[in-house]
């Protein structure tokens, strides 16, 4: 629900004109091979994209990619990655409605429907990844050291034994139930949206709808057809009649003018009213997440591996903090108070995210015989524990400068050089002036680095001691 609410908030502008009209990607609308209705459906997307500054071609490409993925998810994979068994699993997975199947280079990903596993205790999101099995790189290097007479035949024998399902990975993610009441967030969103719409764009939208209806009637008269039939009429046929073409192009001009103006006015109004900032109330809620991963591979494909991750995140802006602020200031939960709260947070320039995570990974020993007379290939077991803390804050009364902290601790078993490794980075990021950006980039970044062992200090511009260093750069602070 968290993602659905956020998506609903951020796509509202796109949906405003969904029932009216929009703009075709081509410069000459009459060159469209669509019907009037199909053409009209594409108008909303094009107007919205232009308002957001996105190229029409990129929008069309994204839509085409989404359509392609949806099509691929409905048929068996036949790109050489899979065999008959996996094709059968693919068909069954889609046919049973268990989720979506995504194809990537060398991977087939089965994403289970997360809504099925949404419980009171939290959200479970499982998926299974089928990797295209390849010979383990370390094993391949060991084979390359064999005598030339048996080298190629040994490698081919291992590769021939690799099957379609010899490299499988199972992942499970759990996120605890958010303390954010979705119903209240939706009420707040509606309470902020409606006045902004009525004040900024309602007159424009009503005028646009009336004007479009008038022009549709004129087109119907020009073609001597009933108004409902106009929707099924090809654009090329409409443009073949001079009077109908003139009215059709007037519709396009109206949408380009009033549609874009309405959306821009609407967007500015909603931004000013902190409508889109409501998503921060959800994203900033303190929450835990756990991820577990198990990868099973055949001997020649590499060792099995297991990993687990525990993560805690919170933000300065959250629904919990909003409730505490409202109680402290004796404010009722509602549109007026949440806008006041978000305005106060904007004045504080609060950096929204802090996180702490602990990761563990391990893999058992892998021992594989090669050829008689040569030693077995041995990949020793390994394990690793990592802890990472990240956070930051703005200072100086604006968003032009900030401090960022990144601390990482690693402990790799059976590797003394990498045990108890701690690296801490404290960065000062300063946004440069417009003039300086044209020469050097957008930010100046100065980082103080501490490493528990000198060899992990990394590449620094100035060594301040055995374990301390200073580095700086001009460019993108991100």
HELIX and SHEET records of a PDB file:
HELIX    1   1 UNK A    2  UNK A   10  1                                   9    
HELIX    2   2 UNK A   12  UNK A   16  1                                   5    
HELIX    3   3 UNK A   29  UNK A   31  5                                   3    
HELIX    4   4 UNK A   36  UNK A   51  1                                  16    
HELIX    5   5 UNK A   56  UNK A   73  1                                  18    
HELIX    6   6 UNK A   84  UNK A   95  1                                  12    
HELIX    7   7 UNK A  114  UNK A  117  5                                   4    
HELIX    8   8 UNK A  137  UNK A  143  1                                   7    
HELIX    9   9 UNK A  148  UNK A  161  1                                  14    
HELIX   10  10 UNK A  182  UNK A  200  1                                  19    
HELIX   11  11 UNK A  202  UNK A  223  1                                  22    
HELIX   12  12 UNK A  227  UNK A  230  1                                   4    
HELIX   13  13 UNK A  235  UNK A  239  1                                   5    
HELIX   14  14 UNK A  242  UNK A  254  1                                  13    
HELIX   15  15 UNK A  255  UNK A  259  3                                   5    
HELIX   16  16 UNK A  260  UNK A  272  1                                  13    
HELIX   17  17 UNK A  278  UNK A  283  1                                   6    
HELIX   18  18 UNK A  299  UNK A  301  5                                   3    
HELIX   19  19 UNK A  319  UNK A  328  1                                  10    
HELIX   20  20 UNK A  335  UNK A  348  1                                  14    
HELIX   21  21 UNK A  416  UNK A  418  5                                   3    
HELIX   22  22 UNK A  434  UNK A  440  1                                   7    
HELIX   23  23 UNK A  454  UNK A  456  5                                   3    
SHEET    1   A 4 UNK A  99  UNK A 104  0                                        
SHEET    2   A 4 UNK A 107  UNK A 112 -1                                        
SHEET    3   A 4 UNK A 122  UNK A 131 -1                                        
SHEET    4   A 4 UNK A 118  UNK A 119 -1                                        
SHEET    1   B13 UNK A  99  UNK A 104  0                                        
SHEET    2   B13 UNK A 107  UNK A 112 -1                                        
SHEET    3   B13 UNK A 122  UNK A 131 -1                                        
SHEET    4   B13 UNK A 167  UNK A 176 -1                                        
SHEET    5   B13 UNK A 287  UNK A 297 -1                                        
SHEET    6   B13 UNK A 305  UNK A 314 -1                                        
SHEET    7   B13 UNK A 354  UNK A 363 -1                                        
SHEET    8   B13 UNK A 382  UNK A 394 -1                                        
SHEET    9   B13 UNK A 401  UNK A 412 -1                                        
SHEET   10   B13 UNK A 421  UNK A 431 -1                                        
SHEET   11   B13 UNK A 443  UNK A 451 -1                                        
SHEET   12   B13 UNK A 468  UNK A 475 -1                                        
SHEET   13   B13 UNK A 462  UNK A 463 -1                                        
SHEET    1   C 2 UNK A 366  UNK A 368  0                                        
SHEET    2   C 2 UNK A 377  UNK A 379 -1                                        
END                                                                             
